[in-house]
């Protein structure tokens, strides 16, 4: 899978992850897309390291989508834990 397909997969994974996670997440649309792309890279890496799955083989494979969405959820939850609880004085 080329880098452009991986980028598109990450953008879609970010939107899906944002829908799956309940509550209000910090950041807007662009941050969601950026976190989705980072999550897709993270998910692809974790899938290959932990499970030995080549998630970058095909754009329409279920492994690519599953690990991309799971990676995006992980990244969004980390960002939410770091920045979501800030309160202004």
Secondary structure by P-SEA (a helix, b strand, c coil): ccaaaaaaaaaaaaaaaaaaccccccccaaaaaaaaaaaaaaaaaaaaaccccccccccccaaaaaaaaaaaaaaaaaaaaaccccccc
